[in-house]
Amino acid sequence: MQKVNSPFAKNKNWVLDGGLATELEKAGFDLKHPLWSAKVLGEDPKAIYKVHRDYLTAGSQVITTASYQASVSGLMKHMKMGRAEAEAVLRFTVEIACRARDDFYSEEDPQKTRDVLVGASVGPYGAILANGAEYTGDYDVTDVAVGDYYAQKIEHLILPRKNVRADFLAFETVPTRKEAELISVI
């Protein structure tokens, strides 16, 4: 068996960030929208940066990007973006989180006394439906459509923007074994 060089190998316990949407709502953003927290990417990306920084200051070692509900098709439809702009916004979610980590290190922890990782959040296929199906897996689409969604989203999240990369992909709220199996073959 090949040994995996994982950033998680050093530590057994990690402190994760909390709810991005909860903190954005506390800051006054109305997230009753098909894009949920990702809506703020077009309104005020500095607010997302601030939430990341606040979690780091509070002790988080892992922050996740604001890409859970974001997808190329969703950004195009609900934010009236062109394809290239929507693809860039997905990559930008990684840049915001990495910038928050880098600024945290330079301003609050210059000795890098704790590891901080950035996870690129990948919500389930149902997140693009914005109808609660992300919790049930009842999509009424083909496995190919679900696989294509993941392949496209992953491609945009792992492509570096300004030489910035997330440390790992965070597949969140995967509702069914079948969906997990589709992810595992990508």
C-alpha positions in Angstrom: 0.0 0.0 0.0 1.3 3.4 -1.0 1.7 6.0 1.8 -0.3 9.1 1.2 1.3 12.4 2.0 -1.8 14.1 3.6 -1.8 17.4 5.4 -4.0 15.7 7.9 -1.3 13.1 8.8 0.5 15.5 11.2 -2.5 16.1 13.5 -5.2 13.8 14.7 -7.6 16.6 15.7 -8.5 19.6 13.6 -10.7 22.6 14.5 -13.0 23.3 11.6 -14.7 26.6 10.7 -18.5 26.9 11.3 -21.4 28.0 9.3 -20.6 30.6 6.7 -24.2 31.3 6.0 -25.0 31.8 9.7 -22.2 34.4 10.0 -23.2 36.2 6.8 -26.8 36.4 8.0 -25.6 37.8 11.3 -23.8 40.4 9.3 -27.1 41.4 7.6 -27.1 39.5 4.3 -30.4 38.0 3.1 -29.5 34.5 1.9 -33.0 33.5 0.9 -31.7 32.9 -2.6 -30.9 29.8 -4.8 -27.2 30.5 -4.4 -27.4 30.9 -0.6 -23.9 32.1 0.7 -22.5 32.1 -2.9 -24.8 35.1 -3.6 -22.5 37.2 -1.4 -19.6 36.5 -3.8 -21.2 38.9 -6.3 -22.4 41.4 -3.6 -19.5 41.7 -1.2 -16.7 39.2 -1.3 -15.0 41.1 1.5 -17.7 39.8 3.8 -16.7 36.2 3.0 -13.1 37.0 3.6 -14.0 38.6 7.0 -15.9 35.4 8.1 -12.9 33.3 7.1 -10.6 35.6 9.1 -12.9 35.6 12.1 -12.9 31.8 12.2 -9.1 31.7 12.0 -8.8 34.3 14.8 -11.2 32.2 16.9 -9.0 29.1 16.5 -10.1 27.3 13.3 -7.5 25.3 11.6 -9.6 24.4 8.5 -11.7 26.9 6.5 -13.8 26.0 3.6 -14.5 28.0 0.5 -17.8 29.7 -0.3 -18.4 27.3 -3.2 -20.8 24.8 -1.6 -23.9 26.3 -3.5 -21.9 27.8 -6.3 -21.8 26.2 -9.7 -21.2 27.5 -13.2 -24.8 27.0 -14.3 -26.1 28.5 -11.1 -23.9 31.6 -11.3 -24.9 32.0 -14.9 -28.6 31.7 -14.2 -29.0 33.5 -10.9 -26.2 36.1 -11.2 -26.5 36.7 -14.9 -22.8 35.9 -15.5 -21.2 34.5 -18.6 -19.5 31.1 -18.5 -16.0 32.5 -18.2 -17.0 34.8 -15.4 -18.8 32.1 -13.5 -15.8 29.8 -13.8 -13.6 32.6 -12.5 -15.9 33.1 -9.5 -15.5 29.4 -8.5 -11.8 29.8 -8.6 -12.1 33.1 -6.7 -13.7 31.3 -3.8 -10.4 29.5 -3.3 -8.4 32.7 -3.6 -10.5 34.4 -0.9 -10.0 31.7 1.6 -6.2 31.3 0.8 -5.8 35.1 1.2 -7.6 35.0 4.5 -5.2 32.3 5.7 -2.1 34.1 4.4 -3.1 37.4 6.0 -3.9 35.5 9.2 -0.3 34.1 9.2 1.3 37.5 8.4 -0.8 39.6 10.8 -1.7 37.2 13.7 0.6 34.2 13.5 3.8 35.1 11.7 5.6 32.1 13.3 2.9 29.8 11.9 2.4 28.1 15.2 -0.6 26.2 13.9 -1.4 24.5 10.6 -4.3 26.1 8.7 -5.8 24.3 5.7 -8.2 25.5 3.0 -10.8 23.0 1.8 -12.5 23.7 -1.5 -16.2 23.1 -0.7 -18.0 20.9 -3.1 -21.7 20.7 -2.3 -23.8 17.8 -3.7 -25.5 17.8 -7.0 -28.8 18.8 -5.3 -27.3 22.1 -4.2 -27.7 23.4 -7.7 -31.4 22.5 -7.6 -31.9 24.7 -4.5 -35.0 22.7 -3.5 -33.7 20.6 -0.6 -32.8 17.6 -2.7 -29.2 17.9 -1.5 -30.4 16.2 1.7 -32.3 13.4 0.0 -30.5 12.7 -3.3 -33.8 12.7 -5.1 -32.6 14.4 -8.3 -34.4 12.7 -11.2 -31.4 13.0 -13.4 -28.9 10.5 -14.8 -25.7 9.4 -13.1 -23.9 11.0 -16.0 -25.4 14.4 -15.2 -24.4 14.1 -11.6 -20.9 13.0 -12.5 -20.5 15.8 -15.0 -21.6 18.3 -12.3 -18.8 17.0 -10.0 -16.2 16.8 -12.7 -16.8 20.4 -13.8 -17.0 21.9 -10.3 -13.8 20.1 -9.2 -12.0 21.2 -12.3 -12.7 24.9 -11.6 -11.9 24.5 -7.9 -8.5 22.9 -8.3 -7.3 25.1 -11.2 -5.0 27.6 -9.5 -5.9 31.3 -9.8 -2.9 33.6 -9.2 -0.9 30.5 -8.2 -3.3 29.8 -5.3 -4.6 26.3 -4.5 -6.8 24.8 -1.9 -5.2 22.0 0.2 -8.0 19.5 -0.3 -11.6 19.1 -1.7 -14.3 19.0 0.9 -17.3 17.0 -0.3 -20.1 18.2 1.9 -23.6 16.8 2.5 -23.4 13.9 0.1 -26.8 12.4 0.7 -26.6 8.9 -0.8 -24.1 6.1 -1.2 -24.7 6.2 -4.9 -23.6 9.8 -5.1 -20.5 9.0 -3.0 -19.7 6.2 -5.4 -20.0 8.6 -8.4 -17.6 11.0 -6.7 -15.1 8.3 -6.0 -14.6 7.5 -9.7 -14.0 11.1 -10.8 
